[in-house]
Amino acid sequence: MPRPTGLARLASAALVSFVAATSLGSTGCIKAMILKGQIEGTRKGSAGMNTTADYEIARGASAAGIAQFEGMHMLAPDNEDAYYLLIKNYSSYAFAFAEDDIEQAKLAGDDDLTDYHKARAKSLYTRAVGYGFQWMEMKHEGSVAAQVNEESMKAYLAKFDDKADAQMLFWIGQAWAGRVSATKEPELIGTLWVGRKILERVVELDETTERGAAHVILGALQSATGVASLGPESFENAKKHFDKAIEINGGKVLLVKLQMATKYACHMADDSPGRKQSLALYLKLLNEVLDAEDPLPEARLTNAIAKRRARRYVSEKWMKDVAQQDCGWDL
């Protein structure tokens, strides 16, 4: 059998090298595809936890999920589903659990513990905001420069013209507003308009996002603004947002009435008759939350959180120690 010539040996070696390189490249592509599919599947499957009413199981699962999502993001830093899982879960954990810890510490009269949990909530919301603006910058450059004034922010947000962007933008806006609400820090209050503009863009793109939740937050912000400066007109606008959210979700998401009680009813009027009317509305809305049975299985966890807080907000201790001062009632 004739031995291969030098030229033939070189050609054979080159072929082997090419096949090996192609194989390695294919393996990398396959791994990337598997990871992408895993992250996409995790995002879709994560909705399953919304059907549980067990607060403690949800708390543990949420914390474990965040650790998993951080790893996914590290492996796939440009993956939008990984960004979504991080932004949503940091923000959700802060609202559902860290803010609950704040309220319990406040009710116990422990100022140091209250401040500790406020710092935790701020950190969690800030993490969500940070990832949110990374995603925004990845999609459209200029996110930092846009934060000069409302007009520049609105112009920047107009670049997000895909209805699918609404879901991501909602959680970014929710995190921004939640950080202000949880801490009440003056320097953050001054930036609240950024979160408001993001949520307004969500409403423009798709107001049904998260069953109308952007309207709920905008209603709460309008109520707070009414206290600060705008008066009755702001409360009218707040009511429109809450009513729209109820229209979208059929009144089956109980957080709408919870927020309407603690934000709108609490601050709707500052004269004596108005305070009495607002107290009556506050109690009516919270009792409706408590009386609801299982209006929406797909939002069972959200509704469980609403009921948990409603029980706290109608308790004698909360009414006397917190609500009386916050809402100006003479109880």
Secondary structure, DSSP 4 states (H G I P E B T S, - for coil): -PPPPHHHHHHHHHHHHHHHHHHHHHHHHHHHHHHHHHHHHHHHHGGGGGG---HHHHHHHHHHHHHHHHHHHHHSTT-HHHHHHHHHHHHHHIIIIIHHHHHHHHHTT-HHHHHHHHHHHHHHHHHHHHHHHHHHHHHSS-TTTTTTSHHHHHHHHTT---TTHHHHHHHHHHHHHHHHHHH--HHHHTTHHHHHHHHHHHHHHHTTGGGGHHHHHHHHHHHHHIIIIITHHHHHHHHHHHHHHHHHHTT--THHHHHIIIIIIHHS--SHHHHHHHHHHHHHHHHHHHH---S-GGGHHHHHHHHHHHHHHTSHHHIIIIIHHHHT---
